[in-house]
Amino acid sequence: MKSRTKAILSAISIAGALVSSNASATTNLFDPSVSTTTILDGSSVRLDGTLHDTNSNTNPWIIQVYSTAGQCLRLFVSSTSFDSKLVVIAPNGQVYRDDDAGGSLRPLVKIASAPVSGWYTVQVAHTFGFPVNNNFTLLYGRYTAGNINCVGGTGALGISSGAAATLETEAKDPLDFGPETQPRPNSPGGEVK
């Protein structure tokens, strides 16, 4: 009887571990090439995605892409049929956001000099958080420092050290385009500028 109970408890433990590991699974994309092209979005990786929100579920589409410190990182929603926004969170917590720098309601984030090496979290969502069911195309490119693909780079939102760990709890919706100049009350580790 004891060995049967142990086997059942082991099976439950393994199933629980599998469920929890799959719940936090994220797609990581590593492109080993770093381009020197002077063609905009040249040598970029094309990702076709679908934002599939039902009812009032407005979760963003999320992927992680890799960049090395000092490289130009360019992310562009090149085609979409909805008013989209793009949020990129660096491994050190710096946040870059845009909703239409690419023209025609297409977001473009250009990180002229990646602050650190690592995985950058990329989120695509509807600008105003409305549920949508539509396709989009995201272009991801890594370029040498000073490349034309990152001229006029997107500035990072000001986050003081320590605030990166509380970013998710501090901003209920990290895709919210509210006023970035207002301090957030009770923000542990610093204020969002």
Helices and strands as residue ranges (DSSP letters): H 2-23, E 28-29, E 45-52, E 61-67, E 72-80, E 84-89, E 95-98, E 108-111, E 118-126, E 133-143, G 148-150, G 164-166, H 167-170
